[in-house]
Amino acid sequence: MAMASEFYDIRVLQGSRTRIVLDNGKLEEIAEAPFEGAAVRALSHGAWGFVTSDNVDDLGEEIDLARRIARKIDRQEDLELARAPPGKSQVVAVKKDPKNLSLDEKVALLREIENAAKVKGVSSTQAVYSEMNMLLHYKSSEGLDLESRMTRMGFFISAVAHRNGVYQTDGEGRSGVGGLEIFERQDPIALAREVGETAVALLDAGAPKGGSYPVILDQELAGVFVHEAVGHATEGDIILEGDSCLEGKLGQKIGSELVTVKDDPSLMQNGYYPFDDEGCLAQETVLVENGTLKSFLNSRETAARLGGVPRNARAEGTDRPVVRMSNTYIANGDWKLEEILEELGNGVYLAGSRGGQVSTGEGVFQFNAKRGYLVENGERTKLLRDVSLSGKILETLMHVKAVANDLKFNSGRCGKAGQLVPVSDGSPHLLVEHATVGGAG
């Protein structure tokens, strides 16, 4: 442990952002702007002082100010920081540099994606392009001096179809670390067409009869479940606030032995970072192993109080770091999807996520799926719309009866403490013995 009575650290961020939005073919937004700033934290007399600045060069005054703020708070108690496994500097290579495309060419690329979603029956579309180049420089009073440089890219496409007063939507996005090669990992034109076709197909879909069913969750919905219901409940600050159903359960069985959950910022997914915003090395954390709760996610402060290794303090821009997930996923099992459908026999297959609500303290959740399918005799049959999944986190984990071997990640952004950070969540297909399925309303 570091007593850290006079600890300080500095993060300097420099880079540029590009964002383009097309709405029904109309250029709604186009922005290309540089940014730079610094965040300075100082720990003194048991309290943090925090200062942000547009100045990125000599930050001596900012360090002094942060110290004065901390001393004024004067908690008169020792606030310990767990030792930081030191991170490593990293430049993430870009295979296809977006700087080689003009703004007009980027708009043309986005327009092509949006147009592909305009299949017959689609009444409106929206497409978004985002790009960020960032250099992060981290320094601390303990002698750490680290740099990371990376480009993040992404696109999102959505479509609305309506008929006789009924509206249905679908949307897909992809984002990650790297350059324009992200547009080659999955054909965005085919993806956009699929989004349009799904929105139209949902107009003719039936609504499910609410009740308790055996269900299969696809990789996206199961990924959202593991992120929202398990990931947030393992965040050290949520544990210390007394707002997690997993508090006091380390070493206990909280799920089926088929369930192993990991968080790994070193994976080259959307939640990638080489070191966190406290300079700690990015490495895998096994949260749940064969159904047993093994670890929490920690900052240096929460690790000092809860045990464990700090590597999950993250901040949006120059905000203050809080405990966050990175790439959180359920590890592969050994079932094939066909075997899981056969095992299910009759039930409901739920796909995609439109968001939902989770109470980590009460341990309950409710998610809206993008769509569902009735499964009869192991075959997906009737398309369902307005489907939701709800239940108790720990019960649902216990009811996992089969885990497929087809792990897939989805990218997004996670909100907490008023900050958004890039994350990925992932899972193979899961068979849950019984869960509450209803109309999403």
URGIZI-V123580 format. One record per residue. N is the residue number from 1. RES is the residue in one letter. SS is DSSP state (~ for helix, > for strand, _ for the rest). PSI is psi in whole degrees, 0 to 359 (none if undefined). Layout:
BEGIN
n=<N | N>
res=<RES | RES>
ss=<SS | SS>
psi=<PSI | PSI>
END
This chain:
BEGIN
n=<1 | 2 | 3 | 4 | 5 | 6 | 7 | 8 | 9 | 10 | 11 | 12 | 13 | 14 | 15 | 16 | 17 | 18 | 19 | 20 | 21 | 22 | 23 | 24 | 25 | 26 | 27 | 28 | 29 | 30 | 31 | 32 | 33 | 34 | 35 | 36 | 37 | 38 | 39 | 40 | 41 | 42 | 43 | 44 | 45 | 46 | 47 | 48 | 49 | 50 | 51 | 52 | 53 | 54 | 55 | 56 | 57 | 58 | 59 | 60 | 61 | 62 | 63 | 64 | 65 | 66 | 67 | 68 | 69 | 70 | 71 | 72 | 73 | 74 | 75 | 76 | 77 | 78 | 79 | 80 | 81 | 82 | 83 | 84 | 85 | 86 | 87 | 88 | 89 | 90 | 91 | 92 | 93 | 94 | 95 | 96 | 97 | 98 | 99 | 100 | 101 | 102 | 103 | 104 | 105 | 106 | 107 | 108 | 109 | 110 | 111 | 112 | 113 | 114 | 115 | 116 | 117 | 118 | 119 | 120 | 121 | 122 | 123 | 124 | 125 | 126 | 127 | 128 | 129 | 130 | 131 | 132 | 133 | 134 | 135 | 136 | 137 | 138 | 139 | 140 | 141 | 142 | 143 | 144 | 145 | 146 | 147 | 148 | 149 | 150 | 151 | 152 | 153 | 154 | 155 | 156 | 157 | 158 | 159 | 160 | 161 | 162 | 163 | 164 | 165 | 166 | 167 | 168 | 169 | 170 | 171 | 172 | 173 | 174 | 175 | 176 | 177 | 178 | 179 | 180 | 181 | 182 | 183 | 184 | 185 | 186 | 187 | 188 | 189 | 190 | 191 | 192 | 193 | 194 | 195 | 196 | 197 | 198 | 199 | 200 | 201 | 202 | 203 | 204 | 205 | 206 | 207 | 208 | 209 | 210 | 211 | 212 | 213 | 214 | 215 | 216 | 217 | 218 | 219 | 220 | 221 | 222 | 223 | 224 | 225 | 226 | 227 | 228 | 229 | 230 | 231 | 232 | 233 | 234 | 235 | 236 | 237 | 238 | 239 | 240 | 241 | 242 | 243 | 244 | 245 | 246 | 247 | 248 | 249 | 250 | 251 | 252 | 253 | 254 | 255 | 256 | 257 | 258 | 259 | 260 | 261 | 262 | 263 | 264 | 265 | 266 | 267 | 268 | 269 | 270 | 271 | 272 | 273 | 274 | 275 | 276 | 277 | 278 | 279 | 280 | 281 | 282 | 283 | 284 | 285 | 286 | 287 | 288 | 289 | 290 | 291 | 292 | 293 | 294 | 295 | 296 | 297 | 298 | 299 | 300 | 301 | 302 | 303 | 304 | 305 | 306 | 307 | 308 | 309 | 310 | 311 | 312 | 313 | 314 | 315 | 316 | 317 | 318 | 319 | 320 | 321 | 322 | 323 | 324 | 325 | 326 | 327 | 328 | 329 | 330 | 331 | 332 | 333 | 334 | 335 | 336 | 337 | 338 | 339 | 340 | 341 | 342 | 343 | 344 | 345 | 346 | 347 | 348 | 349 | 350 | 351 | 352 | 353 | 354 | 355 | 356 | 357 | 358 | 359 | 360 | 361 | 362 | 363 | 364 | 365 | 366 | 367 | 368 | 369 | 370 | 371 | 372 | 373 | 374 | 375 | 376 | 377 | 378 | 379 | 380 | 381 | 382 | 383 | 384 | 385 | 386 | 387 | 388 | 389 | 390 | 391 | 392 | 393 | 394 | 395 | 396 | 397 | 398 | 399 | 400 | 401 | 402 | 403 | 404 | 405 | 406 | 407 | 408 | 409 | 410 | 411 | 412 | 413 | 414 | 415 | 416 | 417 | 418 | 419 | 420 | 421 | 422 | 423 | 424 | 425 | 426 | 427 | 428 | 429 | 430 | 431 | 432 | 433 | 434 | 435 | 436 | 437 | 438 | 439 | 440 | 441>
res=<M | A | M | A | S | E | F | Y | D | I | R | V | L | Q | G | S | R | T | R | I | V | L | D | N | G | K | L | E | E | I | A | E | A | P | F | E | G | A | A | V | R | A | L | S | H | G | A | W | G | F | V | T | S | D | N | V | D | D | L | G | E | E | I | D | L | A | R | R | I | A | R | K | I | D | R | Q | E | D | L | E | L | A | R | A | P | P | G | K | S | Q | V | V | A | V | K | K | D | P | K | N | L | S | L | D | E | K | V | A | L | L | R | E | I | E | N | A | A | K | V | K | G | V | S | S | T | Q | A | V | Y | S | E | M | N | M | L | L | H | Y | K | S | S | E | G | L | D | L | E | S | R | M | T | R | M | G | F | F | I | S | A | V | A | H | R | N | G | V | Y | Q | T | D | G | E | G | R | S | G | V | G | G | L | E | I | F | E | R | Q | D | P | I | A | L | A | R | E | V | G | E | T | A | V | A | L | L | D | A | G | A | P | K | G | G | S | Y | P | V | I | L | D | Q | E | L | A | G | V | F | V | H | E | A | V | G | H | A | T | E | G | D | I | I | L | E | G | D | S | C | L | E | G | K | L | G | Q | K | I | G | S | E | L | V | T | V | K | D | D | P | S | L | M | Q | N | G | Y | Y | P | F | D | D | E | G | C | L | A | Q | E | T | V | L | V | E | N | G | T | L | K | S | F | L | N | S | R | E | T | A | A | R | L | G | G | V | P | R | N | A | R | A | E | G | T | D | R | P | V | V | R | M | S | N | T | Y | I | A | N | G | D | W | K | L | E | E | I | L | E | E | L | G | N | G | V | Y | L | A | G | S | R | G | G | Q | V | S | T | G | E | G | V | F | Q | F | N | A | K | R | G | Y | L | V | E | N | G | E | R | T | K | L | L | R | D | V | S | L | S | G | K | I | L | E | T | L | M | H | V | K | A | V | A | N | D | L | K | F | N | S | G | R | C | G | K | A | G | Q | L | V | P | V | S | D | G | S | P | H | L | L | V | E | H | A | T | V | G | G | A | G>
ss=<_ | > | _ | _ | _ | _ | > | > | > | > | > | > | > | > | > | > | > | > | > | > | > | > | > | _ | _ | > | > | > | > | > | > | > | > | > | > | > | > | > | > | > | > | > | > | > | _ | _ | > | > | > | > | > | > | > | _ | _ | _ | _ | _ | _ | ~ | ~ | ~ | ~ | ~ | ~ | ~ | ~ | ~ | ~ | ~ | ~ | ~ | ~ | _ | _ | _ | _ | _ | _ | _ | > | _ | _ | _ | _ | > | _ | _ | _ | > | > | _ | _ | _ | _ | _ | _ | ~ | ~ | ~ | _ | _ | ~ | ~ | ~ | ~ | ~ | ~ | ~ | ~ | ~ | ~ | ~ | ~ | ~ | ~ | _ | _ | _ | _ | _ | > | > | > | > | > | > | > | > | > | > | > | > | > | > | > | > | > | > | > | _ | _ | _ | _ | > | > | > | > | > | > | > | > | > | > | > | > | > | > | > | > | > | > | > | _ | _ | > | > | > | > | > | > | > | > | > | > | > | > | _ | _ | _ | _ | ~ | ~ | ~ | ~ | _ | _ | ~ | ~ | ~ | ~ | ~ | ~ | ~ | ~ | ~ | ~ | ~ | ~ | ~ | ~ | ~ | _ | _ | _ | > | > | _ | _ | _ | > | > | > | > | > | > | > | _ | ~ | ~ | ~ | ~ | ~ | ~ | ~ | ~ | ~ | ~ | ~ | ~ | ~ | ~ | ~ | ~ | > | ~ | ~ | ~ | ~ | ~ | _ | _ | _ | _ | _ | _ | _ | _ | _ | _ | _ | _ | > | _ | _ | _ | _ | _ | _ | _ | > | > | > | > | _ | _ | _ | _ | _ | _ | _ | _ | _ | _ | > | _ | _ | _ | _ | > | > | _ | _ | > | > | > | > | > | > | _ | _ | > | > | _ | _ | _ | > | _ | _ | ~ | ~ | ~ | ~ | ~ | ~ | ~ | _ | _ | _ | _ | _ | _ | > | > | _ | _ | _ | _ | _ | _ | _ | > | > | _ | _ | _ | > | > | > | > | _ | _ | _ | _ | > | _ | ~ | ~ | ~ | ~ | ~ | ~ | ~ | ~ | _ | _ | > | > | > | > | > | _ | _ | _ | _ | > | > | > | > | _ | _ | _ | _ | > | > | > | > | > | _ | _ | > | > | > | > | > | > | _ | _ | > | > | > | > | > | > | > | _ | > | > | > | > | > | > | ~ | ~ | ~ | ~ | ~ | ~ | _ | > | > | > | > | > | _ | _ | _ | > | > | > | > | > | > | > | > | > | _ | _ | > | > | > | > | > | > | > | > | > | _ | _ | > | > | > | > | > | > | > | > | > | > | _ | _>
psi=<144 | 127 | 327 | 39 | 333 | 40 | 145 | 156 | 160 | 134 | 125 | 125 | 133 | 140 | 202 | 153 | 143 | 134 | 132 | 132 | 125 | 130 | 111 | 42 | 349 | 135 | 100 | 324 | 138 | 117 | 136 | 113 | 141 | 161 | 152 | 149 | 170 | 148 | 130 | 128 | 143 | 139 | 122 | 138 | 39 | 11 | 157 | 137 | 139 | 130 | 137 | 155 | 149 | 344 | 133 | 5 | 267 | 113 | 20 | 316 | 320 | 321 | 315 | 317 | 316 | 320 | 318 | 320 | 314 | 318 | 328 | 321 | 318 | 77 | 347 | 35 | 156 | 125 | 111 | 151 | 131 | 152 | 142 | 120 | 114 | 135 | 176 | 140 | 149 | 133 | 119 | 118 | 143 | 124 | 317 | 104 | 123 | 343 | 339 | 353 | 136 | 166 | 320 | 321 | 326 | 320 | 317 | 320 | 316 | 322 | 321 | 319 | 314 | 317 | 326 | 336 | 349 | 58 | 168 | 129 | 346 | 129 | 336 | 154 | 157 | 141 | 140 | 136 | 132 | 148 | 134 | 130 | 128 | 137 | 124 | 127 | 121 | 132 | 146 | 164 | 348 | 3 | 3 | 139 | 100 | 153 | 138 | 142 | 126 | 163 | 136 | 135 | 155 | 162 | 156 | 139 | 134 | 154 | 145 | 133 | 142 | 152 | 131 | 44 | 359 | 128 | 136 | 144 | 160 | 155 | 148 | 143 | 155 | 133 | 157 | 183 | 133 | 188 | 214 | 351 | 342 | 332 | 352 | 344 | 324 | 135 | 109 | 333 | 314 | 322 | 317 | 319 | 317 | 320 | 313 | 314 | 322 | 317 | 317 | 316 | 326 | 339 | 329 | 4 | 155 | 165 | 145 | 156 | 123 | 149 | 185 | 124 | 158 | 138 | 152 | 130 | 131 | 176 | 324 | 312 | 320 | 325 | 317 | 320 | 313 | 324 | 304 | 314 | 326 | 309 | 306 | 325 | 346 | 1 | 126 | 320 | 325 | 321 | 311 | 334 | 355 | 26 | 31 | 135 | 354 | 0 | 133 | 8 | 10 | 134 | 355 | 158 | 120 | 358 | 177 | 147 | 354 | 349 | 118 | 127 | 132 | 155 | 126 | 98 | 348 | 349 | 139 | 62 | 189 | 335 | 14 | 139 | 146 | 330 | 153 | 185 | 15 | 12 | 10 | 142 | 134 | 120 | 167 | 140 | 124 | 110 | 314 | 130 | 118 | 45 | 352 | 131 | 119 | 323 | 162 | 168 | 138 | 151 | 179 | 324 | 314 | 327 | 325 | 329 | 330 | 348 | 173 | 179 | 130 | 129 | 14 | 31 | 121 | 151 | 149 | 119 | 230 | 20 | 172 | 143 | 138 | 166 | 124 | 156 | 171 | 267 | 103 | 130 | 157 | 130 | 156 | 145 | 207 | 19 | 152 | 152 | 319 | 321 | 322 | 318 | 318 | 317 | 321 | 316 | 273 | 129 | 212 | 137 | 123 | 134 | 140 | 172 | 135 | 21 | 185 | 199 | 146 | 138 | 105 | 329 | 311 | 342 | 34 | 156 | 160 | 120 | 147 | 124 | 156 | 322 | 169 | 171 | 140 | 137 | 122 | 126 | 42 | 8 | 137 | 126 | 262 | 133 | 136 | 146 | 168 | 49 | 140 | 160 | 129 | 161 | 191 | 135 | 307 | 323 | 315 | 318 | 321 | 331 | 6 | 118 | 338 | 142 | 124 | 178 | 37 | 47 | 132 | 141 | 148 | 143 | 151 | 194 | 142 | 133 | 134 | 142 | 33 | 12 | 146 | 130 | 150 | 135 | 166 | 147 | 153 | 163 | 157 | 177 | 141 | 144 | 119 | 125 | 312 | 141 | 160 | 120 | 136 | 179 | 136 | 340 | none>
END
